[in-house]
Amino acid sequence: MKNTTLVIMAAGLGSRFGGGIKQLEPVGPNGEIIMDYSIHDARKAGFNKIVFIIRHDLEEDFRRVIGNRIEKVADVAYAYQELDALPKGYAVPEGRKKPWGTGHAVLSVKGIVKEPFLVINADDYYGKEAFCKIHDYMVQEMDEGASVYDMCMAGFILSNTLSENGAVTRGVCRLNGDGTLKEVTETYGIEQKGDGLSASDEEGNPVRVSGGQHVSMNMWGLPPAFLDELENGFPGFLDSAAGNLKAEYLLPRIIDRLIREGKAKVRVLETQDKWFGVTYQEDKAAVVASIQELVKRGIYGEKLY
């Protein structure tokens, strides 16, 4: 069986959650956090290694809350996303506080991950279906030696990924006729307004979206060679971002560029599972209730491990 790794991006600042470490908030009946459920589902699907991307200042709390526990049941490694982890000749611009984005986070696993890997957010609940579909694709279909990057992603239905407590940002997708990704566009301020949805582009201009569209929730199945692409592309991003203290090296934009350049093929694997996560402080109660309902239905046991 081909080895596969689950990479969890857990280095976020959690600013919209009031500055706390939102990824470590308990939501399950025995103090489980959202990551527990993702790890449980990934291991059941067949992933046999876990890599946590964290910050050094988060490490003590992270290991205490989840890391030490998961190390007892799985092969675990750590990678660190730090603001000053830059290519030779580059320095953090004065006034820059924000991390460099999801592409930079994933780049931190280079040298640690050498097999096909699945990237997810730490504070998102994805459901079981996507883990199984992505693992099966990575093991049965992914061609690591293809002339273009052979990737896959979980295609969530937009209406299944909204928050009742505020607007969200999603990678809105357009598909080709063969089920591969044509383009993914970061779309902002998505929220329910009356019978429809409102949204805007990066400049704040209104854009049209529909609840039935596929969206990316940063759940990407990637070949190990993609890490070389991230490394090679990062200096160019830094050059283009000079003077922009909030610019981010984002996975959806990188992958979208590779598709347009004919360097990547991304299979969209649709999932009907409902996403939930702690984007806002007020989301926590809804997440706890959702987990309780899943336990009640027998989707999860009272104890995961």
N, C-alpha and C positions, 0 to 999 in steps of 0.2 A: 504493500500500500504506500502510495506517495505521501511523504511528510507534508503537512500544511500547518501554517502558523496563524494564530489570531493576534493582531496588533491592535491595542486599545489606546486611543489618544486621550490621555488624562492630564494634560499639562495646562488646560485652560484656566484662566484667571477667575472665571465665574462672576464677572462684574455685574451682569444683570440679575444675579442671584443675591446681590447685596454684599459682594466681596468675600463670601464664605467659600469653602471648598465643596461646591455643590455635588461633585461626583461621589462624595463620601457620606451623603445624607442617607440615613436608614429609611427604607420604604417597605420592607418585608416583615412578616409576622415574627421573625426571630432576629431582627436587626439587619437583614440582608439589604444591600444596596443594589442599584440598577445593574451594576457590573456583574454581580453574582449571577443574575439571570442570563445575561449575555454569555458569560463563561460557561454556565451550565448548558445552555443550548448549543454553543459551539463545540463543546466536548462531546455531547451526544451526537452531533452531526459528524464528528470524526476528526476535528482539529486536535493536534497532539502537542502543541506548544503555545504558551501565552507570553507575549511581550507587552509590558506596560511602558508607555511613554509618559514620563512625569517630569517634574522639576526637582532639582536638588532640595529646595526649601520645603517641598511637599513630602519628601521621602519618608520621614519618620512617621507622620500621621498616616500616610498611605500604607506603609507596611503594617502598621498596627491595626488599621481598620480592615484591610483586605489582603494585602500582599502575603503576609506570613501565613495566613489561613489557606490561600490558594496554592502556595508552595508545597503544602502537604498532599495535594491531590493532583498536581499538574507540574509539568516542566515549565518553569517561569524564568524570564529574563527581564532586565530593566534597560531602558534607553532614556536619555535625558535631553529635553528640548530647552535650551538656554538661549537667551537673547544674543549673547556674544559668541555663539557657535557659528562662526562665519568663515568663508574661504580666506586663504592667506591674502593679505593686502587689503582686507575690508575691516571696518570698525563700526561699532554701533553709533549711529548718528546722534548728536546731542539732542536730548529731548525725546528720544524714542523710548516708549514704555511698553508698547504692545508687542507680543510675540510675532514671529514672522509668518504664521499661518500653518495650515494643515500640510502643505507640501514640505515645509521645513520640519514639521514634527515627524513626518514619515521618513524623511531623509536621515533622522537620528538613529534609525534602526540599521543603517548600512553597516555591514560587518557583523551584525548579530543575526539577521535573517538571510538565509541562503536558499529558501524554498518558496513556492507559491504562498502568498499570504493574503489574509482578509483584514482590511482596515475598518474599524468602527469608532464611533464616538463613545466616550465613557458614560455620558449622561443620557443616552438614548436607549429605550427598550424597543427591540426590533421584531420580536416574535420568532418562533421556531422555524417557520417555513423558509425564510431567506437564508439562514445558516445552512440548512440542508441543501438547498438548490445551489448555493455558491460552492459549497464543499464538493458536491457531485460534479459540478462543471470543472472545478480546478483539478480534480483527480481523473476524471474520465475524458475531458475534452480539451483542456488548456494545452496549447502547444508552446512550450517555453522557448523553443528554437525557431519560432516563426519569424518571417522577414519583417513583420510588423508586430507590435506588442499585442498579445492576445490577453484580453481582460474581460471581466464581467462586473456587473453591478446589480444590486437589488433595486428593482423598480417599484417603489411605493406609489400608491394612489394618493394624489395630493390631498383629497378630502379626509384621508385617514391619518394625516400628519399635522393637523392644525392644533393650536393651543387655544383654549377658551379664555386665556388671560392676557392676550396680547398678540401682536404681529410676529411672524416668523420669517426667516430667510430660507429659501429652498433652491436647489439646483433643478430648475424646470427643464424637462427633457423633451426632445423630438426624436422619433425613431424612424429608421429606414423600414422598408417593406419586409426585410428579412429578420426584423427583431433586434437589429443592432442599433447602437446609439448614433444618431445623426449629429446632435449637438446638445450641450447642456449649458444653461444660462443661469447665472446667479440672479435670483429674483428676490426683491426685498419687500418688507411691509405687507406680507400676505396675511390677510385676515378676512373673516366672514363679515360682510356688510349687507344686511337684508337677505335677499335671496341669492346674492352672488358673492364674488370674492373681489377684493381690491388688492392691488400690488403695484410695485414700481421698479424701475431699473436702477442702476447704480447712481445715476444722476438725479433720481427722484421723479422721473417722468412716469406717468401712469402706463401700465402694460396690462394686457388682457390675459387672464389665466382661467382655467376651468377645473372643477373639482375632480374630474376624471383623468387629468393628465398624470403621466408618470413623473416622479421627482426622485432625485438622488438624496439620500440621507447620509452621505459619506460612508456608504457600505460598499467598498470596492474590493473585488478579487483581482490581485495583481501578480504578475510574474516577477521574480527577483531582479531581472535585468532592468526593471523600471526604476530601481533605486539609482542606477547609473544615470538614467535620464534626469532624475531629480537633481543629482549632484552636478551634472553638466549644465543644467539650465539655471541653477541658482545664481551664479554670478551675473548673468544677463538680466535676471529679475532685479537684482540689487542695483545694477546700473540704471535700469529704466525707472526704478522707484526712488532715485536720489531726490531728496527734498520732500518726499511724501512720507511723513512719520507714521501714517496709518496703513500703508500699502501692505498687502499680504500675498504670500506665495501659496495659492490655493489649489488643492487637488482638482476640483471641477474645471477650473480654467486651464490648468496644465493639460488635463486629459482632453478637453475640448479642442485645444490647439493641436494636439497630436492627431486627433481624428481629422481635423481640417487639413493637416499636412500629409495625410495618408500614412501616418506612422503608427496608428493604433486602431484596433477593432475591439469594440466593447459590446458584449452580449448582455442585453437587458433581461433580467430574470424577474418576472412580475411576482409580487407577493401581495396577497389580500389582507395580511395581518395589519392590525392597527398599531401604529407607532404611538408611544407616549414618552415624555421626558420632562426633565426639570429645567425648563428654560427660564421660568420666572418663579419667585418664591411661592406664589399662589398655586403653582402647578403641583406642589408636593402632595397636597391632600387628594387630588385626583389620581396621582400615581399610586398612592397607598391604596385607594379604593379599587383601582384597576388590578393591582397585584392580589388583593384580597379576593376579588372575583375570579381570577385565574386559579388561585388555590382552591377556592370553593368548587370550581368546575373540574378539578382534578388535573389541570394542565401542569401544575407544579405541586410537589408535596409540601407539607408544612416545613420540612427541612430539606434543603437542596442537596446536601452532601452527607 
